[in-house]
């Protein structure tokens, strides 16, 4: 697993949420949000195909499972 995907998965596993801000055919910019108030804490930018596939599989946002 690449670093960007591992970071996103850790974020999800901690119970926090994320939201796609910008999605192009070749890249994505994701807001990493708190699990309680949904405040933006950080951003993740990636052009890695594994990250794009993960984002697409979750419909553009994800919260706790």
PDBQT receptor file of N, H, CA, C and O in Angstrom, charges set to zero:
ATOM      1  N   UNK A   1       0.854  -1.182   0.000  1.00  0.00    +0.000 N 
ATOM      2  CA  UNK A   1       0.000   0.000   0.000  1.00  0.00    +0.000 C 
ATOM      3  C   UNK A   1       0.895   1.238   0.000  1.00  0.00    +0.000 C 
ATOM      4  O   UNK A   1       1.874   1.305   0.743  1.00  0.00    +0.000 OA
ATOM      5  N   UNK A   2       0.553   2.209  -0.833  1.00  0.00    +0.000 N 
ATOM      6  H   UNK A   2      -0.242   2.154  -1.436  1.00  0.00    +0.000 HD
ATOM      7  CA  UNK A   2       1.371   3.421  -0.914  1.00  0.00    +0.000 C 
ATOM      8  C   UNK A   2       1.105   4.338   0.278  1.00  0.00    +0.000 C 
ATOM      9  O   UNK A   2       0.144   4.138   1.021  1.00  0.00    +0.000 OA
ATOM     10  N   UNK A   3       1.952   5.334   0.452  1.00  0.00    +0.000 N 
ATOM     11  H   UNK A   3       2.732   5.497  -0.152  1.00  0.00    +0.000 HD
ATOM     12  CA  UNK A   3       1.864   6.235   1.606  1.00  0.00    +0.000 C 
ATOM     13  C   UNK A   3       0.548   7.012   1.651  1.00  0.00    +0.000 C 
ATOM     14  O   UNK A   3      -0.067   7.120   2.711  1.00  0.00    +0.000 OA
ATOM     15  N   UNK A   4       0.113   7.550   0.515  1.00  0.00    +0.000 N 
ATOM     16  H   UNK A   4       0.613   7.462  -0.347  1.00  0.00    +0.000 HD
ATOM     17  CA  UNK A   4      -1.113   8.353   0.496  1.00  0.00    +0.000 C 
ATOM     18  C   UNK A   4      -2.333   7.492   0.831  1.00  0.00    +0.000 C 
ATOM     19  O   UNK A   4      -3.192   7.912   1.606  1.00  0.00    +0.000 OA
ATOM     20  N   UNK A   5      -2.413   6.307   0.258  1.00  0.00    +0.000 N 
ATOM     21  H   UNK A   5      -1.715   5.967  -0.372  1.00  0.00    +0.000 HD
ATOM     22  CA  UNK A   5      -3.537   5.432   0.549  1.00  0.00    +0.000 C 
ATOM     23  C   UNK A   5      -3.486   4.959   2.000  1.00  0.00    +0.000 C 
ATOM     24  O   UNK A   5      -4.521   4.885   2.662  1.00  0.00    +0.000 OA
ATOM     25  N   UNK A   6      -2.304   4.643   2.494  1.00  0.00    +0.000 N 
ATOM     26  H   UNK A   6      -1.463   4.703   1.956  1.00  0.00    +0.000 HD
ATOM     27  CA  UNK A   6      -2.165   4.231   3.895  1.00  0.00    +0.000 C 
ATOM     28  C   UNK A   6      -2.621   5.353   4.821  1.00  0.00    +0.000 C 
ATOM     29  O   UNK A   6      -3.287   5.100   5.825  1.00  0.00    +0.000 OA
ATOM     30  N   UNK A   7      -2.270   6.576   4.492  1.00  0.00    +0.000 N 
ATOM     31  H   UNK A   7      -1.729   6.782   3.676  1.00  0.00    +0.000 HD
ATOM     32  CA  UNK A   7      -2.680   7.722   5.315  1.00  0.00    +0.000 C 
ATOM     33  C   UNK A   7      -4.194   7.871   5.316  1.00  0.00    +0.000 C 
ATOM     34  O   UNK A   7      -4.797   8.096   6.365  1.00  0.00    +0.000 OA
ATOM     35  N   UNK A   8      -4.806   7.747   4.153  1.00  0.00    +0.000 N 
ATOM     36  H   UNK A   8      -4.316   7.564   3.301  1.00  0.00    +0.000 HD
ATOM     37  CA  UNK A   8      -6.253   7.865   4.053  1.00  0.00    +0.000 C 
ATOM     38  C   UNK A   8      -6.948   6.741   4.810  1.00  0.00    +0.000 C 
ATOM     39  O   UNK A   8      -7.939   6.979   5.501  1.00  0.00    +0.000 OA
ATOM     40  N   UNK A   9      -6.444   5.536   4.688  1.00  0.00    +0.000 N 
ATOM     41  H   UNK A   9      -5.639   5.342   4.127  1.00  0.00    +0.000 HD
ATOM     42  CA  UNK A   9      -7.029   4.388   5.401  1.00  0.00    +0.000 C 
ATOM     43  C   UNK A   9      -6.892   4.553   6.915  1.00  0.00    +0.000 C 
ATOM     44  O   UNK A   9      -7.831   4.253   7.652  1.00  0.00    +0.000 OA
ATOM     45  N   UNK A  10      -5.735   5.026   7.390  1.00  0.00    +0.000 N 
ATOM     46  H   UNK A  10      -4.972   5.269   6.791  1.00  0.00    +0.000 HD
ATOM     47  CA  UNK A  10      -5.568   5.280   8.834  1.00  0.00    +0.000 C 
ATOM     48  C   UNK A  10      -6.575   6.314   9.309  1.00  0.00    +0.000 C 
ATOM     49  O   UNK A  10      -7.136   6.190  10.398  1.00  0.00    +0.000 OA
ATOM     50  N   UNK A  11      -6.802   7.333   8.490  1.00  0.00    +0.000 N 
ATOM     51  H   UNK A  11      -6.347   7.433   7.605  1.00  0.00    +0.000 HD
ATOM     52  CA  UNK A  11      -7.766   8.379   8.827  1.00  0.00    +0.000 C 
ATOM     53  C   UNK A  11      -9.150   7.762   9.004  1.00  0.00    +0.000 C 
ATOM     54  O   UNK A  11      -9.839   8.049   9.983  1.00  0.00    +0.000 OA
ATOM     55  N   UNK A  12      -9.553   6.926   8.071  1.00  0.00    +0.000 N 
ATOM     56  H   UNK A  12      -8.994   6.693   7.276  1.00  0.00    +0.000 HD
ATOM     57  CA  UNK A  12     -10.849   6.251   8.142  1.00  0.00    +0.000 C 
ATOM     58  C   UNK A  12     -10.926   5.338   9.366  1.00  0.00    +0.000 C 
ATOM     59  O   UNK A  12     -11.919   5.342  10.093  1.00  0.00    +0.000 OA
ATOM     60  N   UNK A  13      -9.880   4.567   9.580  1.00  0.00    +0.000 N 
ATOM     61  H   UNK A  13      -9.073   4.564   8.989  1.00  0.00    +0.000 HD
ATOM     62  CA  UNK A  13      -9.868   3.596  10.681  1.00  0.00    +0.000 C 
ATOM     63  C   UNK A  13      -9.918   4.273  12.046  1.00  0.00    +0.000 C 
ATOM     64  O   UNK A  13     -10.349   3.661  13.024  1.00  0.00    +0.000 OA
ATOM     65  N   UNK A  14      -9.483   5.520  12.124  1.00  0.00    +0.000 N 
ATOM     66  H   UNK A  14      -9.133   6.017  11.330  1.00  0.00    +0.000 HD
ATOM     67  CA  UNK A  14      -9.541   6.250  13.393  1.00  0.00    +0.000 C 
ATOM     68  C   UNK A  14     -10.941   6.804  13.658  1.00  0.00    +0.000 C 
ATOM     69  O   UNK A  14     -11.203   7.347  14.732  1.00  0.00    +0.000 OA
ATOM     70  N   UNK A  15     -11.834   6.669  12.684  1.00  0.00    +0.000 N 
ATOM     71  H   UNK A  15     -11.621   6.228  11.812  1.00  0.00    +0.000 HD
ATOM     72  CA  UNK A  15     -13.197   7.146  12.842  1.00  0.00    +0.000 C 
ATOM     73  C   UNK A  15     -13.438   8.528  12.279  1.00  0.00    +0.000 C 
ATOM     74  O   UNK A  15     -14.549   9.051  12.372  1.00  0.00    +0.000 OA
ATOM     75  N   UNK A  16     -12.418   9.128  11.697  1.00  0.00    +0.000 N 
ATOM     76  H   UNK A  16     -11.515   8.704  11.621  1.00  0.00    +0.000 HD
ATOM     77  CA  UNK A  16     -12.560  10.457  11.109  1.00  0.00    +0.000 C 
ATOM     78  C   UNK A  16     -13.155  10.343   9.704  1.00  0.00    +0.000 C 
ATOM     79  O   UNK A  16     -13.264   9.251   9.147  1.00  0.00    +0.000 OA
ATOM     80  N   UNK A  17     -13.530  11.476   9.153  1.00  0.00    +0.000 N 
ATOM     81  H   UNK A  17     -13.442  12.364   9.605  1.00  0.00    +0.000 HD
ATOM     82  CA  UNK A  17     -14.162  11.500   7.838  1.00  0.00    +0.000 C 
ATOM     83  C   UNK A  17     -13.314  12.278   6.841  1.00  0.00    +0.000 C 
ATOM     84  O   UNK A  17     -12.359  12.957   7.218  1.00  0.00    +0.000 OA
ATOM     85  N   UNK A  18     -13.668  12.173   5.581  1.00  0.00    +0.000 N 
ATOM     86  H   UNK A  18     -14.444  11.622   5.274  1.00  0.00    +0.000 HD
ATOM     87  CA  UNK A  18     -12.987  12.929   4.534  1.00  0.00    +0.000 C 
ATOM     88  C   UNK A  18     -13.985  13.276   3.446  1.00  0.00    +0.000 C 
ATOM     89  O   UNK A  18     -15.037  12.652   3.314  1.00  0.00    +0.000 OA
ATOM     90  N   UNK A  19     -13.623  14.296   2.665  1.00  0.00    +0.000 N 
ATOM     91  H   UNK A  19     -12.768  14.804   2.772  1.00  0.00    +0.000 HD
ATOM     92  CA  UNK A  19     -14.487  14.738   1.571  1.00  0.00    +0.000 C 
ATOM     93  C   UNK A  19     -13.624  15.163   0.395  1.00  0.00    +0.000 C 
ATOM     94  O   UNK A  19     -12.614  15.845   0.569  1.00  0.00    +0.000 OA
ATOM     95  N   UNK A  20     -14.019  14.766  -0.782  1.00  0.00    +0.000 N 
ATOM     96  H   UNK A  20     -14.840  14.212  -0.924  1.00  0.00    +0.000 HD
ATOM     97  CA  UNK A  20     -13.308  15.174  -1.998  1.00  0.00    +0.000 C 
ATOM     98  C   UNK A  20     -13.613  16.631  -2.287  1.00  0.00    +0.000 C 
ATOM     99  O   UNK A  20     -14.774  17.036  -2.354  1.00  0.00    +0.000 OA
ATOM    100  N   UNK A  21     -12.565  17.406  -2.456  1.00  0.00    +0.000 N 
ATOM    101  H   UNK A  21     -11.622  17.077  -2.401  1.00  0.00    +0.000 HD
ATOM    102  CA  UNK A  21     -12.707  18.819  -2.805  1.00  0.00    +0.000 C 
ATOM    103  C   UNK A  21     -12.581  19.012  -4.311  1.00  0.00    +0.000 C 
ATOM    104  O   UNK A  21     -13.349  19.759  -4.917  1.00  0.00    +0.000 OA
ATOM    105  N   UNK A  22     -11.596  18.327  -4.914  1.00  0.00    +0.000 N 
ATOM    106  H   UNK A  22     -10.971  17.721  -4.421  1.00  0.00    +0.000 HD
ATOM    107  CA  UNK A  22     -11.352  18.418  -6.352  1.00  0.00    +0.000 C 
ATOM    108  C   UNK A  22     -11.002  17.034  -6.857  1.00  0.00    +0.000 C 
ATOM    109  O   UNK A  22     -10.129  16.365  -6.304  1.00  0.00    +0.000 OA
ATOM    110  N   UNK A  23     -11.683  16.606  -7.905  1.00  0.00    +0.000 N 
ATOM    111  H   UNK A  23     -12.392  17.149  -8.354  1.00  0.00    +0.000 HD
ATOM    112  CA  UNK A  23     -11.358  15.320  -8.535  1.00  0.00    +0.000 C 
ATOM    113  C   UNK A  23     -11.232  15.552 -10.024  1.00  0.00    +0.000 C 
ATOM    114  O   UNK A  23     -12.196  15.949 -10.679  1.00  0.00    +0.000 OA
ATOM    115  N   UNK A  24     -10.051  15.308 -10.562  1.00  0.00    +0.000 N 
ATOM    116  H   UNK A  24      -9.268  14.986 -10.030  1.00  0.00    +0.000 HD
ATOM    117  CA  UNK A  24      -9.828  15.369 -12.006  1.00  0.00    +0.000 C 
ATOM    118  C   UNK A  24      -9.622  13.932 -12.472  1.00  0.00    +0.000 C 
ATOM    119  O   UNK A  24      -9.559  13.028 -11.639  1.00  0.00    +0.000 OA
ATOM    120  N   UNK A  25      -9.519  13.702 -13.749  1.00  0.00    +0.000 N 
ATOM    121  H   UNK A  25      -9.570  14.436 -14.425  1.00  0.00    +0.000 HD
ATOM    122  CA  UNK A  25      -9.261  12.336 -14.206  1.00  0.00    +0.000 C 
ATOM    123  C   UNK A  25      -7.935  11.768 -13.679  1.00  0.00    +0.000 C 
ATOM    124  O   UNK A  25      -7.765  10.552 -13.587  1.00  0.00    +0.000 OA
ATOM    125  N   UNK A  26      -6.993  12.670 -13.331  1.00  0.00    +0.000 N 
ATOM    126  H   UNK A  26      -7.131  13.658 -13.405  1.00  0.00    +0.000 HD
ATOM    127  CA  UNK A  26      -5.655  12.218 -12.963  1.00  0.00    +0.000 C 
ATOM    128  C   UNK A  26      -5.264  12.440 -11.507  1.00  0.00    +0.000 C 
ATOM    129  O   UNK A  26      -4.211  11.967 -11.078  1.00  0.00    +0.000 OA
ATOM    130  N   UNK A  27      -6.087  13.149 -10.736  1.00  0.00    +0.000 N 
ATOM    131  H   UNK A  27      -6.942  13.533 -11.084  1.00  0.00    +0.000 HD
ATOM    132  CA  UNK A  27      -5.696  13.437  -9.354  1.00  0.00    +0.000 C 
ATOM    133  C   UNK A  27      -6.910  13.749  -8.489  1.00  0.00    +0.000 C 
ATOM    134  O   UNK A  27      -8.033  13.887  -8.975  1.00  0.00    +0.000 OA
ATOM    135  N   UNK A  28      -6.644  13.855  -7.189  1.00  0.00    +0.000 N 
ATOM    136  H   UNK A  28      -5.732  13.743  -6.794  1.00  0.00    +0.000 HD
ATOM    137  CA  UNK A  28      -7.704  14.161  -6.235  1.00  0.00    +0.000 C 
ATOM    138  C   UNK A  28      -7.129  15.015  -5.105  1.00  0.00    +0.000 C 
ATOM    139  O   UNK A  28      -5.970  14.858  -4.719  1.00  0.00    +0.000 OA
ATOM    140  N   UNK A  29      -7.954  15.917  -4.585  1.00  0.00    +0.000 N 
ATOM    141  H   UNK A  29      -8.895  16.044  -4.899  1.00  0.00    +0.000 HD
ATOM    142  CA  UNK A  29      -7.618  16.675  -3.390  1.00  0.00    +0.000 C 
ATOM    143  C   UNK A  29      -8.720  16.392  -2.385  1.00  0.00    +0.000 C 
ATOM    144  O   UNK A  29      -9.901  16.584  -2.675  1.00  0.00    +0.000 OA
ATOM    145  N   UNK A  30      -8.333  15.936  -1.204  1.00  0.00    +0.000 N 
ATOM    146  H   UNK A  30      -7.373  15.780  -0.968  1.00  0.00    +0.000 HD
ATOM    147  CA  UNK A  30      -9.269  15.472  -0.188  1.00  0.00    +0.000 C 
ATOM    148  C   UNK A  30      -9.096  16.300   1.077  1.00  0.00    +0.000 C 
ATOM    149  O   UNK A  30      -7.975  16.545   1.523  1.00  0.00    +0.000 OA
ATOM    150  N   UNK A  31     -10.219  16.731   1.653  1.00  0.00    +0.000 N 
ATOM    151  H   UNK A  31     -11.130  16.532   1.291  1.00  0.00    +0.000 HD
ATOM    152  CA  UNK A  31     -10.206  17.390   2.964  1.00  0.00    +0.000 C 
ATOM    153  C   UNK A  31     -10.321  16.292   4.019  1.00  0.00    +0.000 C 
ATOM    154  O   UNK A  31     -11.240  15.473   3.980  1.00  0.00    +0.000 OA
ATOM    155  N   UNK A  32      -9.388  16.287   4.953  1.00  0.00    +0.000 N 
ATOM    156  H   UNK A  32      -8.642  16.952   4.985  1.00  0.00    +0.000 HD
ATOM    157  CA  UNK A  32      -9.429  15.347   6.072  1.00  0.00    +0.000 C 
ATOM    158  C   UNK A  32     -10.127  16.049   7.225  1.00  0.00    +0.000 C 
ATOM    159  O   UNK A  32      -9.668  17.090   7.695  1.00  0.00    +0.000 OA
ATOM    160  N   UNK A  33     -11.232  15.481   7.679  1.00  0.00    +0.000 N 
ATOM    161  H   UNK A  33     -11.605  14.636   7.298  1.00  0.00    +0.000 HD
ATOM    162  CA  UNK A  33     -12.121  16.133   8.628  1.00  0.00    +0.000 C 
ATOM    163  C   UNK A  33     -12.123  15.427   9.976  1.00  0.00    +0.000 C 
ATOM    164  O   UNK A  33     -11.835  14.234  10.070  1.00  0.00    +0.000 OA
ATOM    165  N   UNK A  34     -12.455  16.185  11.019  1.00  0.00    +0.000 N 
ATOM    166  H   UNK A  34     -12.689  17.154  10.943  1.00  0.00    +0.000 HD
ATOM    167  CA  UNK A  34     -12.569  15.585  12.345  1.00  0.00    +0.000 C 
ATOM    168  C   UNK A  34     -13.783  14.665  12.387  1.00  0.00    +0.000 C 
ATOM    169  O   UNK A  34     -14.713  14.807  11.593  1.00  0.00    +0.000 OA
ATOM    170  N   UNK A  35     -13.760  13.727  13.319  1.00  0.00    +0.000 N 
ATOM    171  H   UNK A  35     -13.004  13.612  13.964  1.00  0.00    +0.000 HD
ATOM    172  CA  UNK A  35     -14.858  12.773  13.424  1.00  0.00    +0.000 C 
ATOM    173  C   UNK A  35     -16.064  13.350  14.149  1.00  0.00    +0.000 C 
ATOM    174  O   UNK A  35     -17.161  12.800  14.045  1.00  0.00    +0.000 OA
ATOM    175  N   UNK A  36     -15.889  14.437  14.876  1.00  0.00    +0.000 N 
ATOM    176  H   UNK A  36     -14.999  14.884  14.961  1.00  0.00    +0.000 HD
ATOM    177  CA  UNK A  36     -17.012  14.982  15.627  1.00  0.00    +0.000 C 
ATOM    178  C   UNK A  36     -17.702  16.142  14.907  1.00  0.00    +0.000 C 
ATOM    179  O   UNK A  36     -18.869  16.020  14.532  1.00  0.00    +0.000 OA
ATOM    180  N   UNK A  37     -17.028  17.227  14.712  1.00  0.00    +0.000 N 
ATOM    181  H   UNK A  37     -16.081  17.326  15.016  1.00  0.00    +0.000 HD
ATOM    182  CA  UNK A  37     -17.653  18.411  14.112  1.00  0.00    +0.000 C 
ATOM    183  C   UNK A  37     -17.443  18.513  12.610  1.00  0.00    +0.000 C 
ATOM    184  O   UNK A  37     -17.998  19.407  11.970  1.00  0.00    +0.000 OA
ATOM    185  N   UNK A  38     -16.653  17.617  12.038  1.00  0.00    +0.000 N 
ATOM    186  H   UNK A  38     -16.202  16.891  12.558  1.00  0.00    +0.000 HD
ATOM    187  CA  UNK A  38     -16.412  17.654  10.605  1.00  0.00    +0.000 C 
ATOM    188  C   UNK A  38     -15.567  18.827  10.154  1.00  0.00    +0.000 C 
ATOM    189  O   UNK A  38     -15.658  19.263   9.006  1.00  0.00    +0.000 OA
ATOM    190  N   UNK A  39     -14.736  19.343  11.067  1.00  0.00    +0.000 N 
ATOM    191  H   UNK A  39     -14.662  18.989  11.999  1.00  0.00    +0.000 HD
ATOM    192  CA  UNK A  39     -13.856  20.455  10.717  1.00  0.00    +0.000 C 
ATOM    193  C   UNK A  39     -12.643  19.944   9.947  1.00  0.00    +0.000 C 
ATOM    194  O   UNK A  39     -12.123  18.865  10.229  1.00  0.00    +0.000 OA
ATOM    195  N   UNK A  40     -12.203  20.731   8.975  1.00  0.00    +0.000 N 
ATOM    196  H   UNK A  40     -12.626  21.608   8.746  1.00  0.00    +0.000 HD
ATOM    197  CA  UNK A  40     -11.032  20.354   8.192  1.00  0.00    +0.000 C 
ATOM    198  C   UNK A  40      -9.764  20.484   9.040  1.00  0.00    +0.000 C 
ATOM    199  O   UNK A  40      -9.507  21.514   9.662  1.00  0.00    +0.000 OA
ATOM    200  N   UNK A  41      -8.989  19.410   9.041  1.00  0.00    +0.000 N 
ATOM    201  H   UNK A  41      -9.197  18.573   8.535  1.00  0.00    +0.000 HD
ATOM    202  CA  UNK A  41      -7.743  19.366   9.797  1.00  0.00    +0.000 C 
ATOM    203  C   UNK A  41      -6.540  19.444   8.864  1.00  0.00    +0.000 C 
ATOM    204  O   UNK A  41      -5.527  20.063   9.188  1.00  0.00    +0.000 OA
ATOM    205  N   UNK A  42      -6.667  18.809   7.707  1.00  0.00    +0.000 N 
ATOM    206  H   UNK A  42      -7.490  18.306   7.444  1.00  0.00    +0.000 HD
ATOM    207  CA  UNK A  42      -5.554  18.722   6.774  1.00  0.00    +0.000 C 
ATOM    208  C   UNK A  42      -6.117  18.407   5.399  1.00  0.00    +0.000 C 
ATOM    209  O   UNK A  42      -7.317  18.185   5.240  1.00  0.00    +0.000 OA
ATOM    210  N   UNK A  43      -5.236  18.390   4.410  1.00  0.00    +0.000 N 
ATOM    211  H   UNK A  43      -4.260  18.569   4.539  1.00  0.00    +0.000 HD
ATOM    212  CA  UNK A  43      -5.612  18.002   3.056  1.00  0.00    +0.000 C 
ATOM    213  C   UNK A  43      -4.623  16.978   2.535  1.00  0.00    +0.000 C 
ATOM    214  O   UNK A  43      -3.444  16.978   2.892  1.00  0.00    +0.000 OA
ATOM    215  N   UNK A  44      -5.129  16.118   1.692  1.00  0.00    +0.000 N 
ATOM    216  H   UNK A  44      -6.086  16.118   1.402  1.00  0.00    +0.000 HD
ATOM    217  CA  UNK A  44      -4.307  15.105   1.039  1.00  0.00    +0.000 C 
ATOM    218  C   UNK A  44      -4.485  15.284  -0.465  1.00  0.00    +0.000 C 
ATOM    219  O   UNK A  44      -5.611  15.325  -0.962  1.00  0.00    +0.000 OA
ATOM    220  N   UNK A  45      -3.391  15.389  -1.172  1.00  0.00    +0.000 N 
ATOM    221  H   UNK A  45      -2.477  15.356  -0.768  1.00  0.00    +0.000 HD
ATOM    222  CA  UNK A  45      -3.421  15.482  -2.634  1.00  0.00    +0.000 C 
ATOM    223  C   UNK A  45      -2.677  14.288  -3.194  1.00  0.00    +0.000 C 
ATOM    224  O   UNK A  45      -1.594  13.941  -2.724  1.00  0.00    +0.000 OA
ATOM    225  N   UNK A  46      -3.268  13.654  -4.210  1.00  0.00    +0.000 N 
ATOM    226  H   UNK A  46      -4.149  13.935  -4.592  1.00  0.00    +0.000 HD
ATOM    227  CA  UNK A  46      -2.624  12.473  -4.761  1.00  0.00    +0.000 C 
ATOM    228  C   UNK A  46      -3.045  12.255  -6.212  1.00  0.00    +0.000 C 
ATOM    229  O   UNK A  46      -4.160  12.578  -6.621  1.00  0.00    +0.000 OA
ATOM    230  N   UNK A  47      -2.111  11.699  -6.965  1.00  0.00    +0.000 N 
ATOM    231  H   UNK A  47      -1.205  11.437  -6.633  1.00  0.00    +0.000 HD
ATOM    232  CA  UNK A  47      -2.379  11.261  -8.329  1.00  0.00    +0.000 C 
ATOM    233  C   UNK A  47      -2.188   9.751  -8.429  1.00  0.00    +0.000 C 
ATOM    234  O   UNK A  47      -2.161   9.195  -9.527  1.00  0.00    +0.000 OA
ATOM    235  N   UNK A  48      -2.056   9.094  -7.290  1.00  0.00    +0.000 N 
ATOM    236  H   UNK A  48      -2.077   9.545  -6.398  1.00  0.00    +0.000 HD
ATOM    237  CA  UNK A  48      -1.830   7.655  -7.270  1.00  0.00    +0.000 C 
ATOM    238  C   UNK A  48      -3.110   6.915  -7.680  1.00  0.00    +0.000 C 
ATOM    239  O   UNK A  48      -4.172   7.169  -7.113  1.00  0.00    +0.000 OA
ATOM    240  N   UNK A  49      -3.023   6.014  -8.647  1.00  0.00    +0.000 N 
ATOM    241  H   UNK A  49      -2.160   5.807  -9.107  1.00  0.00    +0.000 HD
ATOM    242  CA  UNK A  49      -4.216   5.281  -9.095  1.00  0.00    +0.000 C 
ATOM    243  C   UNK A  49      -4.925   4.515  -7.975  1.00  0.00    +0.000 C 
ATOM    244  O   UNK A  49      -6.148   4.379  -8.015  1.00  0.00    +0.000 OA
ATOM    245  N   UNK A  50      -4.200   4.019  -6.988  1.00  0.00    +0.000 N 
ATOM    246  H   UNK A  50      -3.207   4.130  -6.955  1.00  0.00    +0.000 HD
ATOM    247  CA  UNK A  50      -4.831   3.292  -5.883  1.00  0.00    +0.000 C 
ATOM    248  C   UNK A  50      -5.693   4.231  -5.034  1.00  0.00    +0.000 C 
ATOM    249  O   UNK A  50      -6.762   3.837  -4.568  1.00  0.00    +0.000 OA
ATOM    250  N   UNK A  51      -5.239   5.452  -4.833  1.00  0.00    +0.000 N 
ATOM    251  H   UNK A  51      -4.370   5.772  -5.211  1.00  0.00    +0.000 HD
ATOM    252  CA  UNK A  51      -6.020   6.439  -4.080  1.00  0.00    +0.000 C 
ATOM    253  C   UNK A  51      -7.260   6.824  -4.878  1.00  0.00    +0.000 C 
ATOM    254  O   UNK A  51      -8.356   6.902  -4.324  1.00  0.00    +0.000 OA
ATOM    255  N   UNK A  52      -7.094   7.062  -6.166  1.00  0.00    +0.000 N 
ATOM    256  H   UNK A  52      -6.204   6.998  -6.617  1.00  0.00    +0.000 HD
ATOM    257  CA  UNK A  52      -8.231   7.419  -7.013  1.00  0.00    +0.000 C 
ATOM    258  C   UNK A  52      -9.273   6.307  -7.007  1.00  0.00    +0.000 C 
ATOM    259  O   UNK A  52     -10.471   6.581  -6.936  1.00  0.00    +0.000 OA
ATOM    260  N   UNK A  53      -8.837   5.085  -7.079  1.00  0.00    +0.000 N 
ATOM    261  H   UNK A  53      -7.864   4.863  -7.136  1.00  0.00    +0.000 HD
ATOM    262  CA  UNK A  53      -9.759   3.939  -7.049  1.00  0.00    +0.000 C 
ATOM    263  C   UNK A  53     -10.495   3.873  -5.711  1.00  0.00    +0.000 C 
ATOM    264  O   UNK A  53     -11.703   3.636  -5.678  1.00  0.00    +0.000 OA
ATOM    265  N   UNK A  54      -9.780   4.078  -4.619  1.00  0.00    +0.000 N 
ATOM    266  H   UNK A  54      -8.799   4.270  -4.646  1.00  0.00    +0.000 HD
ATOM    267  CA  UNK A  54     -10.385   4.052  -3.283  1.00  0.00    +0.000 C 
ATOM    268  C   UNK A  54     -11.438   5.161  -3.152  1.00  0.00    +0.000 C 
ATOM    269  O   UNK A  54     -12.537   4.922  -2.652  1.00  0.00    +0.000 OA
ATOM    270  N   UNK A  55     -11.099   6.359  -3.599  1.00  0.00    +0.000 N 
ATOM    271  H   UNK A  55     -10.206   6.553  -4.006  1.00  0.00    +0.000 HD
ATOM    272  CA  UNK A  55     -12.024   7.487  -3.543  1.00  0.00    +0.000 C 
ATOM    273  C   UNK A  55     -13.259   7.192  -4.382  1.00  0.00    +0.000 C 
ATOM    274  O   UNK A  55     -14.383   7.420  -3.933  1.00  0.00    +0.000 OA
ATOM    275  N   UNK A  56     -13.065   6.694  -5.583  1.00  0.00    +0.000 N 
ATOM    276  H   UNK A  56     -12.153   6.509  -5.948  1.00  0.00    +0.000 HD
ATOM    277  CA  UNK A  56     -14.191   6.399  -6.460  1.00  0.00    +0.000 C 
ATOM    278  C   UNK A  56     -15.105   5.314  -5.870  1.00  0.00    +0.000 C 
ATOM    279  O   UNK A  56     -16.324   5.361  -6.035  1.00  0.00    +0.000 OA
ATOM    280  N   UNK A  57     -14.505   4.349  -5.190  1.00  0.00    +0.000 N 
ATOM    281  H   UNK A  57     -13.514   4.311  -5.056  1.00  0.00    +0.000 HD
ATOM    282  CA  UNK A  57     -15.277   3.265  -4.582  1.00  0.00    +0.000 C 
ATOM    283  C   UNK A  57     -16.145   3.761  -3.423  1.00  0.00    +0.000 C 
ATOM    284  O   UNK A  57     -17.152   3.136  -3.089  1.00  0.00    +0.000 OA
ATOM    285  N   UNK A  58     -15.755   4.884  -2.808  1.00  0.00    +0.000 N 
ATOM    286  H   UNK A  58     -14.937   5.391  -3.079  1.00  0.00    +0.000 HD
ATOM    287  CA  UNK A  58     -16.501   5.426  -1.677  1.00  0.00    +0.000 C 
ATOM    288  C   UNK A  58     -17.394   6.598  -2.065  1.00  0.00    +0.000 C 
ATOM    289  O   UNK A  58     -17.952   7.264  -1.193  1.00  0.00    +0.000 OA
ATOM    290  N   UNK A  59     -17.534   6.854  -3.341  1.00  0.00    +0.000 N 
ATOM    291  H   UNK A  59     -17.080   6.314  -4.050  1.00  0.00    +0.000 HD
ATOM    292  CA  UNK A  59     -18.453   7.884  -3.804  1.00  0.00    +0.000 C 
ATOM    293  C   UNK A  59     -18.063   9.304  -3.459  1.00  0.00    +0.000 C 
ATOM    294  O   UNK A  59     -18.913  10.194  -3.481  1.00  0.00    +0.000 OA
ATOM    295  N   UNK A  60     -16.801   9.542  -3.139  1.00  0.00    +0.000 N 
ATOM    296  H   UNK A  60     -16.110   8.819  -3.120  1.00  0.00    +0.000 HD
ATOM    297  CA  UNK A  60     -16.359  10.906  -2.915  1.00  0.00    +0.000 C 
ATOM    298  C   UNK A  60     -16.280  11.344  -1.480  1.00  0.00    +0.000 C 
ATOM    299  O   UNK A  60     -15.755  12.420  -1.193  1.00  0.00    +0.000 OA
ATOM    300  N   UNK A  61     -16.796  10.527  -0.551  1.00  0.00    +0.000 N 
ATOM    301  H   UNK A  61     -17.222   9.653  -0.784  1.00  0.00    +0.000 HD
ATOM    302  CA  UNK A  61     -16.621  10.861   0.851  1.00  0.00    +0.000 C 
ATOM    303  C   UNK A  61     -16.749   9.587   1.692  1.00  0.00    +0.000 C 
ATOM    304  O   UNK A  61     -17.299   8.580   1.246  1.00  0.00    +0.000 OA
ATOM    305  N   UNK A  62     -16.242   9.658   2.880  1.00  0.00    +0.000 N 
ATOM    306  H   UNK A  62     -15.796  10.476   3.242  1.00  0.00    +0.000 HD
ATOM    307  CA  UNK A  62     -16.299   8.474   3.743  1.00  0.00    +0.000 C 
ATOM    308  C   UNK A  62     -16.349   8.903   5.188  1.00  0.00    +0.000 C 
ATOM    309  O   UNK A  62     -15.755   9.904   5.589  1.00  0.00    +0.000 OA
ATOM    310  N   UNK A  63     -17.052   8.143   5.935  1.00  0.00    +0.000 N 
ATOM    311  H   UNK A  63     -17.535   7.330   5.610  1.00  0.00    +0.000 HD
ATOM    312  CA  UNK A  63     -17.127   8.354   7.373  1.00  0.00    +0.000 C 
ATOM    313  C   UNK A  63     -16.857   7.049   8.069  1.00  0.00    +0.000 C 
ATOM    314  O   UNK A  63     -16.468   6.072   7.429  1.00  0.00    +0.000 OA
ATOM    315  N   UNK A  64     -17.051   7.016   9.347  1.00  0.00    +0.000 N 
ATOM    316  H   UNK A  64     -17.367   7.810   9.867  1.00  0.00    +0.000 HD
ATOM    317  CA  UNK A  64     -16.852   5.780  10.084  1.00  0.00    +0.000 C 
ATOM    318  C   UNK A  64     -17.747   4.670   9.554  1.00  0.00    +0.000 C 
ATOM    319  O   UNK A  64     -18.902   4.909   9.204  1.00  0.00    +0.000 OA
ATOM    320  N   UNK A  65     -17.220   3.479   9.498  1.00  0.00    +0.000 N 
ATOM    321  H   UNK A  65     -16.282   3.285   9.782  1.00  0.00    +0.000 HD
ATOM    322  CA  UNK A  65     -17.980   2.336   8.966  1.00  0.00    +0.000 C 
ATOM    323  C   UNK A  65     -19.035   1.871   9.945  1.00  0.00    +0.000 C 
ATOM    324  O   UNK A  65     -19.764   0.921   9.660  1.00  0.00    +0.000 OA
TER     325      UNK A  65
